[in-house]
């Protein structure tokens, strides 16, 4: 993450939170986990990763988000 300049963010939904609820609704999710990748380029849209992840999926998504590859 440090090599790519990734800023991780973990949102705790142990107790109801209106901001997290809004993000879930915005992306058509009913609950957590929800993994959102926000690209470095603000012109690109955010995308969701699946609930079940592999290390390769995460690394690829972070590289793309950092600008290492074309868009999704």
mmCIF file as Biopython writes it, N, C-alpha, C and O atoms, coordinates in Angstrom:
data_model
#
loop_
_atom_site.group_PDB
_atom_site.id
_atom_site.type_symbol
_atom_site.label_atom_id
_atom_site.label_alt_id
_atom_site.label_comp_id
_atom_site.label_asym_id
_atom_site.label_entity_id
_atom_site.label_seq_id
_atom_site.pdbx_PDB_ins_code
_atom_site.Cartn_x
_atom_site.Cartn_y
_atom_site.Cartn_z
_atom_site.occupancy
_atom_site.B_iso_or_equiv
_atom_site.auth_seq_id
_atom_site.auth_asym_id
_atom_site.pdbx_PDB_model_num
ATOM 1   N N  . UNK A ? 1  ? 0.817   -1.185  0.000   1.0 0.0 1  A 1 
ATOM 2   C CA . UNK A ? 1  ? 0.000   0.000   0.000   1.0 0.0 1  A 1 
ATOM 3   C C  . UNK A ? 1  ? 0.864   1.253   0.000   1.0 0.0 1  A 1 
ATOM 4   O O  . UNK A ? 1  ? 0.556   2.223   -0.692  1.0 0.0 1  A 1 
ATOM 5   N N  . UNK A ? 2  ? 1.945   1.236   0.774   1.0 0.0 2  A 1 
ATOM 6   C CA . UNK A ? 2  ? 2.815   2.411   0.834   1.0 0.0 2  A 1 
ATOM 7   C C  . UNK A ? 2  ? 3.440   2.701   -0.527  1.0 0.0 2  A 1 
ATOM 8   O O  . UNK A ? 2  ? 3.544   3.863   -0.920  1.0 0.0 2  A 1 
ATOM 9   N N  . UNK A ? 3  ? 3.861   1.656   -1.258  1.0 0.0 3  A 1 
ATOM 10  C CA . UNK A ? 3  ? 4.466   1.849   -2.579  1.0 0.0 3  A 1 
ATOM 11  C C  . UNK A ? 3  ? 3.511   2.526   -3.555  1.0 0.0 3  A 1 
ATOM 12  O O  . UNK A ? 3  ? 3.929   3.316   -4.402  1.0 0.0 3  A 1 
ATOM 13  N N  . UNK A ? 4  ? 2.231   2.209   -3.429  1.0 0.0 4  A 1 
ATOM 14  C CA . UNK A ? 4  ? 1.230   2.742   -4.350  1.0 0.0 4  A 1 
ATOM 15  C C  . UNK A ? 4  ? 0.574   4.020   -3.852  1.0 0.0 4  A 1 
ATOM 16  O O  . UNK A ? 4  ? -0.233  4.617   -4.563  1.0 0.0 4  A 1 
ATOM 17  N N  . UNK A ? 5  ? 0.908   4.445   -2.644  1.0 0.0 5  A 1 
ATOM 18  C CA . UNK A ? 5  ? 0.302   5.645   -2.090  1.0 0.0 5  A 1 
ATOM 19  C C  . UNK A ? 5  ? -1.157  5.434   -1.697  1.0 0.0 5  A 1 
ATOM 20  O O  . UNK A ? 5  ? -1.956  6.370   -1.715  1.0 0.0 5  A 1 
ATOM 21  N N  . UNK A ? 6  ? -1.493  4.204   -1.344  1.0 0.0 6  A 1 
ATOM 22  C CA . UNK A ? 6  ? -2.866  3.868   -0.971  1.0 0.0 6  A 1 
ATOM 23  C C  . UNK A ? 6  ? -3.140  4.330   0.452   1.0 0.0 6  A 1 
ATOM 24  O O  . UNK A ? 6  ? -2.316  4.143   1.347   1.0 0.0 6  A 1 
ATOM 25  N N  . UNK A ? 7  ? -4.288  4.927   0.649   1.0 0.0 7  A 1 
ATOM 26  C CA . UNK A ? 7  ? -4.723  5.344   1.978   1.0 0.0 7  A 1 
ATOM 27  C C  . UNK A ? 7  ? -5.864  4.414   2.391   1.0 0.0 7  A 1 
ATOM 28  O O  . UNK A ? 7  ? -6.974  4.538   1.872   1.0 0.0 7  A 1 
ATOM 29  N N  . UNK A ? 8  ? -5.609  3.487   3.314   1.0 0.0 8  A 1 
ATOM 30  C CA . UNK A ? 8  ? -6.684  2.580   3.733   1.0 0.0 8  A 1 
ATOM 31  C C  . UNK A ? 8  ? -7.646  3.274   4.686   1.0 0.0 8  A 1 
ATOM 32  O O  . UNK A ? 8  ? -7.250  4.144   5.462   1.0 0.0 8  A 1 
ATOM 33  N N  . UNK A ? 9  ? -8.889  2.889   4.621   1.0 0.0 9  A 1 
ATOM 34  C CA . UNK A ? 9  ? -9.911  3.432   5.512   1.0 0.0 9  A 1 
ATOM 35  C C  . UNK A ? 9  ? -10.791 2.273   5.949   1.0 0.0 9  A 1 
ATOM 36  O O  . UNK A ? 9  ? -11.288 1.510   5.121   1.0 0.0 9  A 1 
ATOM 37  N N  . UNK A ? 10 ? -10.976 2.150   7.239   1.0 0.0 10 A 1 
ATOM 38  C CA . UNK A ? 10 ? -11.837 1.107   7.780   1.0 0.0 10 A 1 
ATOM 39  C C  . UNK A ? 10 ? -12.982 1.797   8.513   1.0 0.0 10 A 1 
ATOM 40  O O  . UNK A ? 10 ? -12.758 2.600   9.419   1.0 0.0 10 A 1 
ATOM 41  N N  . UNK A ? 11 ? -14.195 1.480   8.117   1.0 0.0 11 A 1 
ATOM 42  C CA . UNK A ? 11 ? -15.374 2.054   8.763   1.0 0.0 11 A 1 
ATOM 43  C C  . UNK A ? 11 ? -15.989 0.983   9.657   1.0 0.0 11 A 1 
ATOM 44  O O  . UNK A ? 11 ? -16.267 -0.127  9.202   1.0 0.0 11 A 1 
ATOM 45  N N  . UNK A ? 12 ? -16.198 1.311   10.911  1.0 0.0 12 A 1 
ATOM 46  C CA . UNK A ? 12 ? -16.762 0.374   11.876  1.0 0.0 12 A 1 
ATOM 47  C C  . UNK A ? 12 ? -18.281 0.527   11.905  1.0 0.0 12 A 1 
ATOM 48  O O  . UNK A ? 12 ? -18.805 1.586   12.252  1.0 0.0 12 A 1 
ATOM 49  N N  . UNK A ? 13 ? -18.973 -0.541  11.535  1.0 0.0 13 A 1 
ATOM 50  C CA . UNK A ? 13 ? -20.428 -0.521  11.480  1.0 0.0 13 A 1 
ATOM 51  C C  . UNK A ? 13 ? -21.028 -1.359  12.610  1.0 0.0 13 A 1 
ATOM 52  O O  . UNK A ? 13 ? -22.142 -1.870  12.496  1.0 0.0 13 A 1 
ATOM 53  N N  . UNK A ? 14 ? -20.267 -1.489  13.706  1.0 0.0 14 A 1 
ATOM 54  C CA . UNK A ? 14 ? -20.756 -2.230  14.869  1.0 0.0 14 A 1 
ATOM 55  C C  . UNK A ? 14 ? -22.065 -1.617  15.351  1.0 0.0 14 A 1 
ATOM 56  O O  . UNK A ? 14 ? -23.008 -2.327  15.698  1.0 0.0 14 A 1 
ATOM 57  N N  . UNK A ? 15 ? -22.105 -0.311  15.367  1.0 0.0 15 A 1 
ATOM 58  C CA . UNK A ? 15 ? -23.331 0.425   15.697  1.0 0.0 15 A 1 
ATOM 59  C C  . UNK A ? 15 ? -23.759 1.174   14.447  1.0 0.0 15 A 1 
ATOM 60  O O  . UNK A ? 15 ? -22.924 1.587   13.643  1.0 0.0 15 A 1 
ATOM 61  N N  . UNK A ? 16 ? -25.039 1.343   14.293  1.0 0.0 16 A 1 
ATOM 62  C CA . UNK A ? 16 ? -25.559 2.028   13.113  1.0 0.0 16 A 1 
ATOM 63  C C  . UNK A ? 16 ? -24.882 3.393   12.943  1.0 0.0 16 A 1 
ATOM 64  O O  . UNK A ? 16 ? -24.670 4.126   13.909  1.0 0.0 16 A 1 
ATOM 65  N N  . UNK A ? 17 ? -24.553 3.707   11.703  1.0 0.0 17 A 1 
ATOM 66  C CA . UNK A ? 17 ? -23.879 4.961   11.390  1.0 0.0 17 A 1 
ATOM 67  C C  . UNK A ? 17 ? -24.496 5.504   10.112  1.0 0.0 17 A 1 
ATOM 68  O O  . UNK A ? 17 ? -24.481 4.812   9.094   1.0 0.0 17 A 1 
ATOM 69  N N  . UNK A ? 18 ? -25.040 6.719   10.126  1.0 0.0 18 A 1 
ATOM 70  C CA . UNK A ? 18 ? -25.723 7.245   8.937   1.0 0.0 18 A 1 
ATOM 71  C C  . UNK A ? 18 ? -24.809 7.423   7.721   1.0 0.0 18 A 1 
ATOM 72  O O  . UNK A ? 18 ? -25.266 7.279   6.587   1.0 0.0 18 A 1 
ATOM 73  N N  . UNK A ? 19 ? -23.559 7.725   7.931   1.0 0.0 19 A 1 
ATOM 74  C CA . UNK A ? 19 ? -22.634 7.895   6.798   1.0 0.0 19 A 1 
ATOM 75  C C  . UNK A ? 19 ? -22.381 6.545   6.131   1.0 0.0 19 A 1 
ATOM 76  O O  . UNK A ? 19 ? -22.421 6.433   4.906   1.0 0.0 19 A 1 
ATOM 77  N N  . UNK A ? 20 ? -22.123 5.528   6.942   1.0 0.0 20 A 1 
ATOM 78  C CA . UNK A ? 20 ? -21.897 4.196   6.375   1.0 0.0 20 A 1 
ATOM 79  C C  . UNK A ? 20 ? -23.175 3.682   5.720   1.0 0.0 20 A 1 
ATOM 80  O O  . UNK A ? 20 ? -23.118 3.087   4.644   1.0 0.0 20 A 1 
ATOM 81  N N  . UNK A ? 21 ? -24.316 3.901   6.349   1.0 0.0 21 A 1 
ATOM 82  C CA . UNK A ? 21 ? -25.598 3.491   5.768   1.0 0.0 21 A 1 
ATOM 83  C C  . UNK A ? 21 ? -25.806 4.142   4.397   1.0 0.0 21 A 1 
ATOM 84  O O  . UNK A ? 21 ? -26.294 3.492   3.472   1.0 0.0 21 A 1 
ATOM 85  N N  . UNK A ? 22 ? -25.446 5.399   4.264   1.0 0.0 22 A 1 
ATOM 86  C CA . UNK A ? 22 ? -25.592 6.103   2.987   1.0 0.0 22 A 1 
ATOM 87  C C  . UNK A ? 22 ? -24.688 5.493   1.923   1.0 0.0 22 A 1 
ATOM 88  O O  . UNK A ? 22 ? -25.107 5.338   0.776   1.0 0.0 22 A 1 
ATOM 89  N N  . UNK A ? 23 ? -23.447 5.141   2.286   1.0 0.0 23 A 1 
ATOM 90  C CA . UNK A ? 23 ? -22.532 4.495   1.338   1.0 0.0 23 A 1 
ATOM 91  C C  . UNK A ? 23 ? -23.084 3.140   0.907   1.0 0.0 23 A 1 
ATOM 92  O O  . UNK A ? 23 ? -23.029 2.802   -0.275  1.0 0.0 23 A 1 
ATOM 93  N N  . UNK A ? 24 ? -23.614 2.364   1.845   1.0 0.0 24 A 1 
ATOM 94  C CA . UNK A ? 24 ? -24.190 1.066   1.508   1.0 0.0 24 A 1 
ATOM 95  C C  . UNK A ? 24 ? -25.346 1.239   0.523   1.0 0.0 24 A 1 
ATOM 96  O O  . UNK A ? 24 ? -25.398 0.545   -0.493  1.0 0.0 24 A 1 
ATOM 97  N N  . UNK A ? 25 ? -26.267 2.150   0.809   1.0 0.0 25 A 1 
ATOM 98  C CA . UNK A ? 25 ? -27.402 2.392   -0.085  1.0 0.0 25 A 1 
ATOM 99  C C  . UNK A ? 25 ? -26.936 2.856   -1.459  1.0 0.0 25 A 1 
ATOM 100 O O  . UNK A ? 25 ? -27.419 2.375   -2.484  1.0 0.0 25 A 1 
ATOM 101 N N  . UNK A ? 26 ? -25.997 3.789   -1.473  1.0 0.0 26 A 1 
ATOM 102 C CA . UNK A ? 26 ? -25.492 4.348   -2.742  1.0 0.0 26 A 1 
ATOM 103 C C  . UNK A ? 26 ? -24.953 3.258   -3.660  1.0 0.0 26 A 1 
ATOM 104 O O  . UNK A ? 26 ? -25.043 3.361   -4.884  1.0 0.0 26 A 1 
ATOM 105 N N  . UNK A ? 27 ? -24.395 2.218   -3.060  1.0 0.0 27 A 1 
ATOM 106 C CA . UNK A ? 27 ? -23.777 1.155   -3.856  1.0 0.0 27 A 1 
ATOM 107 C C  . UNK A ? 27 ? -24.610 -0.120  -3.882  1.0 0.0 27 A 1 
ATOM 108 O O  . UNK A ? 27 ? -24.119 -1.182  -4.265  1.0 0.0 27 A 1 
ATOM 109 N N  . UNK A ? 28 ? -25.881 -0.011  -3.471  1.0 0.0 28 A 1 
ATOM 110 C CA . UNK A ? 28 ? -26.802 -1.134  -3.585  1.0 0.0 28 A 1 
ATOM 111 C C  . UNK A ? 28 ? -26.507 -2.296  -2.656  1.0 0.0 28 A 1 
ATOM 112 O O  . UNK A ? 28 ? -26.832 -3.440  -2.972  1.0 0.0 28 A 1 
ATOM 113 N N  . UNK A ? 29 ? -25.905 -2.021  -1.529  1.0 0.0 29 A 1 
ATOM 114 C CA . UNK A ? 29 ? -25.565 -3.072  -0.572  1.0 0.0 29 A 1 
ATOM 115 C C  . UNK A ? 29 ? -26.489 -3.000  0.630   1.0 0.0 29 A 1 
ATOM 116 O O  . UNK A ? 29 ? -26.917 -1.922  1.042   1.0 0.0 29 A 1 
ATOM 117 N N  . UNK A ? 30 ? -26.791 -4.176  1.188   1.0 0.0 30 A 1 
ATOM 118 C CA . UNK A ? 30 ? -27.653 -4.235  2.370   1.0 0.0 30 A 1 
ATOM 119 C C  . UNK A ? 30 ? -26.845 -4.269  3.658   1.0 0.0 30 A 1 
ATOM 120 O O  . UNK A ? 30 ? -27.375 -3.981  4.732   1.0 0.0 30 A 1 
ATOM 121 N N  . UNK A ? 31 ? -25.577 -4.614  3.561   1.0 0.0 31 A 1 
ATOM 122 C CA . UNK A ? 31 ? -24.760 -4.716  4.768   1.0 0.0 31 A 1 
ATOM 123 C C  . UNK A ? 31 ? -23.294 -4.847  4.447   1.0 0.0 31 A 1 
ATOM 124 O O  . UNK A ? 31 ? -22.860 -4.663  3.309   1.0 0.0 31 A 1 
ATOM 125 N N  . UNK A ? 32 ? -22.551 -5.166  5.467   1.0 0.0 32 A 1 
ATOM 126 C CA . UNK A ? 32 ? -21.100 -5.288  5.343   1.0 0.0 32 A 1 
ATOM 127 C C  . UNK A ? 32 ? -20.710 -6.754  5.334   1.0 0.0 32 A 1 
ATOM 128 O O  . UNK A ? 32 ? -21.470 -7.574  5.851   1.0 0.0 32 A 1 
ATOM 129 N N  . UNK A ? 33 ? -19.562 -7.132  4.773   1.0 0.0 33 A 1 
ATOM 130 C CA . UNK A ? 33 ? -18.498 -6.244  4.327   1.0 0.0 33 A 1 
ATOM 131 C C  . UNK A ? 33 ? -18.789 -5.632  2.952   1.0 0.0 33 A 1 
ATOM 132 O O  . UNK A ? 33 ? -19.469 -6.222  2.113   1.0 0.0 33 A 1 
ATOM 133 N N  . UNK A ? 34 ? -18.265 -4.468  2.766   1.0 0.0 34 A 1 
ATOM 134 C CA . UNK A ? 34 ? -18.309 -3.798  1.472   1.0 0.0 34 A 1 
ATOM 135 C C  . UNK A ? 34 ? -16.933 -3.193  1.255   1.0 0.0 34 A 1 
ATOM 136 O O  . UNK A ? 34 ? -16.475 -2.356  2.033   1.0 0.0 34 A 1 
ATOM 137 N N  . UNK A ? 35 ? -16.288 -3.626  0.196   1.0 0.0 35 A 1 
ATOM 138 C CA . UNK A ? 35 ? -14.944 -3.144  -0.124  1.0 0.0 35 A 1 
ATOM 139 C C  . UNK A ? 35 ? -15.033 -2.190  -1.310  1.0 0.0 35 A 1 
ATOM 140 O O  . UNK A ? 35 ? -15.401 -2.598  -2.412  1.0 0.0 35 A 1 
ATOM 141 N N  . UNK A ? 36 ? -14.702 -0.931  -1.089  1.0 0.0 36 A 1 
ATOM 142 C CA . UNK A ? 36 ? -14.784 0.105   -2.115  1.0 0.0 36 A 1 
ATOM 143 C C  . UNK A ? 36 ? -13.376 0.568   -2.459  1.0 0.0 36 A 1 
ATOM 144 O O  . UNK A ? 36 ? -12.571 0.857   -1.573  1.0 0.0 36 A 1 
ATOM 145 N N  . UNK A ? 37 ? -13.089 0.637   -3.743  1.0 0.0 37 A 1 
ATOM 146 C CA . UNK A ? 37 ? -11.806 1.166   -4.210  1.0 0.0 37 A 1 
ATOM 147 C C  . UNK A ? 37 ? -12.086 2.512   -4.857  1.0 0.0 37 A 1 
ATOM 148 O O  . UNK A ? 37 ? -12.901 2.619   -5.773  1.0 0.0 37 A 1 
ATOM 149 N N  . UNK A ? 38 ? -11.397 3.537   -4.369  1.0 0.0 38 A 1 
ATOM 150 C CA . UNK A ? 38 ? -11.552 4.886   -4.896  1.0 0.0 38 A 1 
ATOM 151 C C  . UNK A ? 38 ? -10.261 5.234   -5.631  1.0 0.0 38 A 1 
ATOM 152 O O  . UNK A ? 38 ? -9.220  5.409   -4.996  1.0 0.0 38 A 1 
ATOM 153 N N  . UNK A ? 39 ? -10.313 5.336   -6.957  1.0 0.0 39 A 1 
ATOM 154 C CA . UNK A ? 39 ? -9.102  5.613   -7.728  1.0 0.0 39 A 1 
ATOM 155 C C  . UNK A ? 39 ? -8.466  6.963   -7.397  1.0 0.0 39 A 1 
ATOM 156 O O  . UNK A ? 39 ? -9.139  7.886   -6.940  1.0 0.0 39 A 1 
ATOM 157 N N  . UNK A ? 40 ? -7.179  7.058   -7.633  1.0 0.0 40 A 1 
ATOM 158 C CA . UNK A ? 40 ? -6.441  8.302   -7.413  1.0 0.0 40 A 1 
ATOM 159 C C  . UNK A ? 40 ? -6.967  9.409   -8.325  1.0 0.0 40 A 1 
ATOM 160 O O  . UNK A ? 40 ? -6.999  10.576  -7.934  1.0 0.0 40 A 1 
ATOM 161 N N  . UNK A ? 41 ? -7.376  9.047   -9.528  1.0 0.0 41 A 1 
ATOM 162 C CA . UNK A ? 41 ? -7.902  10.012  -10.499 1.0 0.0 41 A 1 
ATOM 163 C C  . UNK A ? 41 ? -9.377  10.266  -10.181 1.0 0.0 41 A 1 
ATOM 164 O O  . UNK A ? 41 ? -10.199 9.367   -10.351 1.0 0.0 41 A 1 
ATOM 165 N N  . UNK A ? 42 ? -9.728  11.466  -9.725  1.0 0.0 42 A 1 
ATOM 166 C CA . UNK A ? 42 ? -11.117 11.744  -9.358  1.0 0.0 42 A 1 
ATOM 167 C C  . UNK A ? 42 ? -12.095 11.664  -10.531 1.0 0.0 42 A 1 
ATOM 168 O O  . UNK A ? 42 ? -13.306 11.623  -10.313 1.0 0.0 42 A 1 
ATOM 169 N N  . UNK A ? 43 ? -11.602 11.640  -11.756 1.0 0.0 43 A 1 
ATOM 170 C CA . UNK A ? 43 ? -12.477 11.525  -12.921 1.0 0.0 43 A 1 
ATOM 171 C C  . UNK A ? 43 ? -12.970 10.086  -13.099 1.0 0.0 43 A 1 
ATOM 172 O O  . UNK A ? 43 ? -13.950 9.842   -13.803 1.0 0.0 43 A 1 
ATOM 173 N N  . UNK A ? 44 ? -12.289 9.146   -12.461 1.0 0.0 44 A 1 
ATOM 174 C CA . UNK A ? 44 ? -12.696 7.741   -12.555 1.0 0.0 44 A 1 
ATOM 175 C C  . UNK A ? 44 ? -13.682 7.411   -11.440 1.0 0.0 44 A 1 
ATOM 176 O O  . UNK A ? 44 ? -13.599 7.957   -10.340 1.0 0.0 44 A 1 
ATOM 177 N N  . UNK A ? 45 ? -14.608 6.519   -11.737 1.0 0.0 45 A 1 
ATOM 178 C CA . UNK A ? 45 ? -15.616 6.138   -10.756 1.0 0.0 45 A 1 
ATOM 179 C C  . UNK A ? 45 ? -15.053 5.131   -9.764  1.0 0.0 45 A 1 
ATOM 180 O O  . UNK A ? 45 ? -14.117 4.394   -10.072 1.0 0.0 45 A 1 
ATOM 181 N N  . UNK A ? 46 ? -15.633 5.108   -8.574  1.0 0.0 46 A 1 
ATOM 182 C CA . UNK A ? 46 ? -15.269 4.094   -7.587  1.0 0.0 46 A 1 
ATOM 183 C C  . UNK A ? 46 ? -15.834 2.757   -8.040  1.0 0.0 46 A 1 
ATOM 184 O O  . UNK A ? 46 ? -16.780 2.711   -8.826  1.0 0.0 46 A 1 
ATOM 185 N N  . UNK A ? 47 ? -15.259 1.677   -7.550  1.0 0.0 47 A 1 
ATOM 186 C CA . UNK A ? 47 ? -15.820 0.371   -7.843  1.0 0.0 47 A 1 
ATOM 187 C C  . UNK A ? 47 ? -15.766 -0.497  -6.593  1.0 0.0 47 A 1 
ATOM 188 O O  . UNK A ? 47 ? -14.991 -0.253  -5.669  1.0 0.0 47 A 1 
ATOM 189 N N  . UNK A ? 48 ? -16.614 -1.512  -6.599  1.0 0.0 48 A 1 
ATOM 190 C CA . UNK A ? 48 ? -16.708 -2.420  -5.471  1.0 0.0 48 A 1 
ATOM 191 C C  . UNK A ? 48 ? -15.963 -3.712  -5.774  1.0 0.0 48 A 1 
ATOM 192 O O  . UNK A ? 48 ? -15.978 -4.213  -6.898  1.0 0.0 48 A 1 
ATOM 193 N N  . UNK A ? 49 ? -15.317 -4.231  -4.751  1.0 0.0 49 A 1 
ATOM 194 C CA . UNK A ? 49 ? -14.727 -5.560  -4.850  1.0 0.0 49 A 1 
ATOM 195 C C  . UNK A ? 49 ? -15.746 -6.545  -4.292  1.0 0.0 49 A 1 
ATOM 196 O O  . UNK A ? 49 ? -16.631 -6.153  -3.531  1.0 0.0 49 A 1 
ATOM 197 N N  . UNK A ? 50 ? -15.633 -7.817  -4.659  1.0 0.0 50 A 1 
ATOM 198 C CA . UNK A ? 50 ? -16.576 -8.806  -4.125  1.0 0.0 50 A 1 
ATOM 199 C C  . UNK A ? 50 ? -16.373 -9.022  -2.623  1.0 0.0 50 A 1 
ATOM 200 O O  . UNK A ? 50 ? -15.343 -8.642  -2.067  1.0 0.0 50 A 1 
ATOM 201 N N  . UNK A ? 51 ? -17.360 -9.632  -1.978  1.0 0.0 51 A 1 
ATOM 202 C CA . UNK A ? 51 ? -17.278 -9.871  -0.537  1.0 0.0 51 A 1 
ATOM 203 C C  . UNK A ? 51 ? -16.163 -10.857 -0.184  1.0 0.0 51 A 1 
ATOM 204 O O  . UNK A ? 51 ? -15.549 -10.751 0.877   1.0 0.0 51 A 1 
ATOM 205 N N  . UNK A ? 52 ? -15.907 -11.810 -1.073  1.0 0.0 52 A 1 
ATOM 206 C CA . UNK A ? 52 ? -14.827 -12.775 -0.861  1.0 0.0 52 A 1 
ATOM 207 C C  . UNK A ? 52 ? -13.645 -12.337 -1.722  1.0 0.0 52 A 1 
ATOM 208 O O  . UNK A ? 52 ? -13.752 -12.256 -2.946  1.0 0.0 52 A 1 
ATOM 209 N N  . UNK A ? 53 ? -12.522 -12.057 -1.070  1.0 0.0 53 A 1 
ATOM 210 C CA . UNK A ? 53 ? -11.349 -11.506 -1.752  1.0 0.0 53 A 1 
ATOM 211 C C  . UNK A ? 53 ? -10.205 -12.502 -1.801  1.0 0.0 53 A 1 
ATOM 212 O O  . UNK A ? 53 ? -10.097 -13.400 -0.966  1.0 0.0 53 A 1 
ATOM 213 N N  . UNK A ? 54 ? -9.349  -12.319 -2.807  1.0 0.0 54 A 1 
ATOM 214 C CA . UNK A ? 54 ? -8.054  -13.003 -2.834  1.0 0.0 54 A 1 
ATOM 215 C C  . UNK A ? 54 ? -6.993  -11.912 -2.790  1.0 0.0 54 A 1 
ATOM 216 O O  . UNK A ? 54 ? -7.267  -10.775 -3.177  1.0 0.0 54 A 1 
ATOM 217 N N  . UNK A ? 55 ? -5.792  -12.233 -2.329  1.0 0.0 55 A 1 
ATOM 218 C CA . UNK A ? 55 ? -4.727  -11.228 -2.338  1.0 0.0 55 A 1 
ATOM 219 C C  . UNK A ? 55 ? -4.495  -10.646 -3.737  1.0 0.0 55 A 1 
ATOM 220 O O  . UNK A ? 55 ? -4.253  -9.447  -3.877  1.0 0.0 55 A 1 
ATOM 221 N N  . UNK A ? 56 ? -4.567  -11.483 -4.761  1.0 0.0 56 A 1 
ATOM 222 C CA . UNK A ? 56 ? -4.351  -11.018 -6.131  1.0 0.0 56 A 1 
ATOM 223 C C  . UNK A ? 56 ? -5.376  -9.988  -6.566  1.0 0.0 56 A 1 
ATOM 224 O O  . UNK A ? 56 ? -5.035  -9.003  -7.222  1.0 0.0 56 A 1 
ATOM 225 N N  . UNK A ? 57 ? -6.641  -10.214 -6.201  1.0 0.0 57 A 1 
ATOM 226 C CA . UNK A ? 57 ? -7.704  -9.242  -6.544  1.0 0.0 57 A 1 
ATOM 227 C C  . UNK A ? 57 ? -7.416  -7.888  -5.927  1.0 0.0 57 A 1 
ATOM 228 O O  . UNK A ? 57 ? -7.553  -6.849  -6.573  1.0 0.0 57 A 1 
ATOM 229 N N  . UNK A ? 58 ? -7.015  -7.916  -4.662  1.0 0.0 58 A 1 
ATOM 230 C CA . UNK A ? 58 ? -6.766  -6.664  -3.943  1.0 0.0 58 A 1 
ATOM 231 C C  . UNK A ? 58 ? -5.584  -5.934  -4.548  1.0 0.0 58 A 1 
ATOM 232 O O  . UNK A ? 58 ? -5.663  -4.731  -4.800  1.0 0.0 58 A 1 
ATOM 233 N N  . UNK A ? 59 ? -4.488  -6.641  -4.786  1.0 0.0 59 A 1 
ATOM 234 C CA . UNK A ? 59 ? -3.290  -6.009  -5.354  1.0 0.0 59 A 1 
ATOM 235 C C  . UNK A ? 59 ? -3.602  -5.424  -6.726  1.0 0.0 59 A 1 
ATOM 236 O O  . UNK A ? 59 ? -3.210  -4.294  -7.019  1.0 0.0 59 A 1 
ATOM 237 N N  . UNK A ? 60 ? -4.301  -6.176  -7.568  1.0 0.0 60 A 1 
ATOM 238 C CA . UNK A ? 60 ? -4.647  -5.673  -8.904  1.0 0.0 60 A 1 
ATOM 239 C C  . UNK A ? 60 ? -5.513  -4.418  -8.818  1.0 0.0 60 A 1 
ATOM 240 O O  . UNK A ? 60 ? -5.269  -3.443  -9.529  1.0 0.0 60 A 1 
ATOM 241 N N  . UNK A ? 61 ? -6.524  -4.440  -7.949  1.0 0.0 61 A 1 
ATOM 242 C CA . UNK A ? 61 ? -7.406  -3.283  -7.816  1.0 0.0 61 A 1 
ATOM 243 C C  . UNK A ? 61 ? -6.652  -2.060  -7.317  1.0 0.0 61 A 1 
ATOM 244 O O  . UNK A ? 61 ? -6.881  -0.949  -7.795  1.0 0.0 61 A 1 
ATOM 245 N N  . UNK A ? 62 ? -5.753  -2.259  -6.359  1.0 0.0 62 A 1 
ATOM 246 C CA . UNK A ? 62 ? -4.981  -1.126  -5.830  1.0 0.0 62 A 1 
ATOM 247 C C  . UNK A ? 62 ? -4.034  -0.567  -6.878  1.0 0.0 62 A 1 
ATOM 248 O O  . UNK A ? 62 ? -3.860  0.648   -6.970  1.0 0.0 62 A 1 
ATOM 249 N N  . UNK A ? 63 ? -3.421  -1.439  -7.667  1.0 0.0 63 A 1 
ATOM 250 C CA . UNK A ? 63 ? -2.541  -0.958  -8.749  1.0 0.0 63 A 1 
ATOM 251 C C  . UNK A ? 63 ? -3.326  -0.147  -9.766  1.0 0.0 63 A 1 
ATOM 252 O O  . UNK A ? 63 ? -2.883  0.915   -10.203 1.0 0.0 63 A 1 
ATOM 253 N N  . UNK A ? 64 ? -4.494  -0.656  -10.141 1.0 0.0 64 A 1 
ATOM 254 C CA . UNK A ? 64 ? -5.332  0.095   -11.081 1.0 0.0 64 A 1 
ATOM 255 C C  . UNK A ? 64 ? -5.741  1.438   -10.507 1.0 0.0 64 A 1 
ATOM 256 O O  . UNK A ? 64 ? -5.681  2.460   -11.190 1.0 0.0 64 A 1 
ATOM 257 N N  . UNK A ? 65 ? -6.154  1.431   -9.260  1.0 0.0 65 A 1 
ATOM 258 C CA . UNK A ? 65 ? -6.607  2.666   -8.615  1.0 0.0 65 A 1 
ATOM 259 C C  . UNK A ? 65 ? -5.495  3.689   -8.510  1.0 0.0 65 A 1 
ATOM 260 O O  . UNK A ? 65 ? -5.741  4.893   -8.578  1.0 0.0 65 A 1 
ATOM 261 N N  . UNK A ? 66 ? -4.271  3.212   -8.344  1.0 0.0 66 A 1 
ATOM 262 C CA . UNK A ? 66 ? -3.124  4.106   -8.237  1.0 0.0 66 A 1 
ATOM 263 C C  . UNK A ? 66 ? -2.697  4.656   -9.596  1.0 0.0 66 A 1 
ATOM 264 O O  . UNK A ? 66 ? -1.851  5.546   -9.678  1.0 0.0 66 A 1 
ATOM 265 N N  . UNK A ? 67 ? -3.289  4.118   -10.659 1.0 0.0 67 A 1 
ATOM 266 C CA . UNK A ? 67 ? -2.954  4.609   -12.004 1.0 0.0 67 A 1 
ATOM 267 C C  . UNK A ? 67 ? -1.996  3.722   -12.741 1.0 0.0 67 A 1 
ATOM 268 O O  . UNK A ? 67 ? -1.474  4.119   -13.783 1.0 0.0 67 A 1 
ATOM 269 N N  . UNK A ? 68 ? -1.741  2.523   -12.239 1.0 0.0 68 A 1 
ATOM 270 C CA . UNK A ? 68 ? -0.806  1.600   -12.863 1.0 0.0 68 A 1 
ATOM 271 C C  . UNK A ? 68 ? -1.330  0.953   -14.121 1.0 0.0 68 A 1 
ATOM 272 O O  . UNK A ? 68 ? -0.540  0.475   -14.935 1.0 0.0 68 A 1 
ATOM 273 N N  . UNK A ? 69 ? -2.657  0.920   -14.310 1.0 0.0 69 A 1 
ATOM 274 C CA . UNK A ? 69 ? -3.281  0.320   -15.498 1.0 0.0 69 A 1 
ATOM 275 C C  . UNK A ? 69 ? -4.412  1.217   -15.933 1.0 0.0 69 A 1 
ATOM 276 O O  . UNK A ? 69 ? -4.698  2.239   -15.311 1.0 0.0 69 A 1 
ATOM 277 N N  . UNK A ? 70 ? -5.043  0.817   -17.005 1.0 0.0 70 A 1 
ATOM 278 C CA . UNK A ? 70 ? -6.213  1.541   -17.487 1.0 0.0 70 A 1 
ATOM 279 C C  . UNK A ? 70 ? -7.381  1.404   -16.540 1.0 0.0 70 A 1 
ATOM 280 O O  . UNK A ? 70 ? -7.277  0.742   -15.507 1.0 0.0 70 A 1 
ATOM 281 N N  . UNK A ? 71 ? -8.477  2.018   -16.880 1.0 0.0 71 A 1 
ATOM 282 C CA . UNK A ? 71 ? -9.665  2.024   -16.039 1.0 0.0 71 A 1 
ATOM 283 C C  . UNK A ? 71 ? -10.314 0.668   -15.923 1.0 0.0 71 A 1 
ATOM 284 O O  . UNK A ? 71 ? -9.929  -0.287  -16.597 1.0 0.0 71 A 1 
ATOM 285 N N  . UNK A ? 72 ? -11.289 0.601   -15.071 1.0 0.0 72 A 1 
ATOM 286 C CA . UNK A ? 72 ? -12.049 -0.642  -14.865 1.0 0.0 72 A 1 
ATOM 287 C C  . UNK A ? 72 ? -13.229 -0.682  -15.765 1.0 0.0 72 A 1 
ATOM 288 O O  . UNK A ? 72 ? -13.992 -1.647  -15.740 1.0 0.0 72 A 1 
#
